[in-house]
Amino acid sequence: MEQWKMSIITGVALIILALVFSLMRKGISIWMAIVIVLGVIDIIFGILRKKKEGM
């Protein structure tokens, strides 16, 4: 699989897992917030890689 697709899929998976664990614990912790931010950053890098490959 292409690198940018893996990056986007990993970012989405991180965000989903963090949200599920936060819902299970009935609150968001600093660690879950960090995981969500890392997921968003991973998605952004994936999109940037896709744009770079498209050029």
N, C-alpha and C positions, 0 to 999 in steps of 0.2 A: 504494500500500500504506500501511496505517496506520503512524504514526510509532513506536508501541510495538513493532509486529511487526518493523520494520526494525532497531530497537535490539537486540532479542533475537537476531535472525538475525546481525547484525554481531558481537555478543558471542560467539556460538557459533562463528562463523567464525574470529575472532581466537584463541580457545582452541584450536581444532583445528589451525590453522596453526602456532601456537607449539609445540604438542605434536609435530607432524610434524617441524618443524625441529629440535627438541630430540632427537628419536629419531635423526634423520639424523646429528646431530653427536655422538651418544653421550654427551650430558650437557646439563644445563640451564644456561644463562648468565643473568646478571642481567637482560639485555634480554628474554629469553624469559619470565622470571618477571614482569617489568613488563607485558608484553603479556598474559599470562594474567590478571593482576590487573585490567588495564583491561577485558578481556573480561567478567570477572565483574561489574565495576562497571557496564558497559554493560547487561548482562542485568538487574541490579537496577533500574537506572533504567527499563528497558523495562517491568518488572513494576509498578513504581510508577506509571508513566504509564497503564498499563492499568487499574489500580485507580482512579486519579483520573478517567479517562474513564467508568468504570462507575458512578460515583456520580451 
